[in-house]
Amino acid sequence: MKKIIQFLCLFIIGIGLNACTSDGSDGNEGNGNSALSNTLTTGASANALLSDDRFDEIVIEAVYADGFKPNQSSLNNLVAFLNARLNKPGGISIIEREVPAQGLGTYSIDEIRDIEANLRTQFSTGNTLAIFVFFAEESNESDTENRVVLGTAYRNTSLVIFQKTIEEFSGGLNEPSRENVESTVYLHEFCHIMGLVNIGTALQSSHEDVANNAHCDVSGCLMSVQLEAFNPLDMALGSSVAELDDQCIADLQANGGK
């Protein structure tokens, strides 16, 4: 059995508060609330993602480093989840592309932004909203022996999944299912760019974790954060994919989702 680790998805919004999976400290906020900008802070395009007021379809550009292709079943779970929560009558599609390993060693979020600048080819235009996801072949630079980062939402339409780290802690003997871990991380990160919790999608009830901004205080919710020593065999990364609780769903529905 792998050692117990602390599950931290490194959430840093503006002021640099560590909690779980979103880094909006870009410093480049594009053109205010421009629907076509891809350089806004995490959660800034929540309504555009959730509703069909501006965009009625989504294309996800999934770029993965050589050897770190996400499981198709996990991507299918992501699309099913998004179809259940987003009002996109034009559909949700994924464009997959393999790229060589970047050779940078462990990644900082600034380096991930540079990679996006070099690799991203899909941008929001017309009635289509584009999302960029990079599946990394190396870990986050802030990982320690007892704490790892599995994913980060770092802009309004940009995510990084630390695929190598996910594979190190799943799929083996006495480890959680690779599909369950992948799916849980993918869904969690997408929910951050959908504005959860309280970072672009307003609260309809009091359920934000006051000690960990942008997360839900309901135990077991997909948007909860695990602190202290977290065993990935338990809770959200256990035998099934975590689900949103009713309060998170109500928030999404009030902001144009379903």
Secondary structure, 3 states (H helix, E strand, C coil): CCCCEEECCCCECCCCCCCCCEECCCCCCCCCCCCCCCCCCCCCCHHHHHCCCCCCEEEEEEEEECCCCCCHHHHHHHHHHHHHHCCCCCEEEEEEEEECCCCCCCECHHHHHHHHHHHCCCCCECCEEEEEEEECCCCECCCECCEECCEEEEECCEEEECHHHHHHCCCCCCCCCHHHHHHHHHHHHHHHHCCCCCCCCCCCCCCECCCCCCCECCCCECCCCCCCCECCCCHHHCCCCCECCHHHHHHHHHCCCC
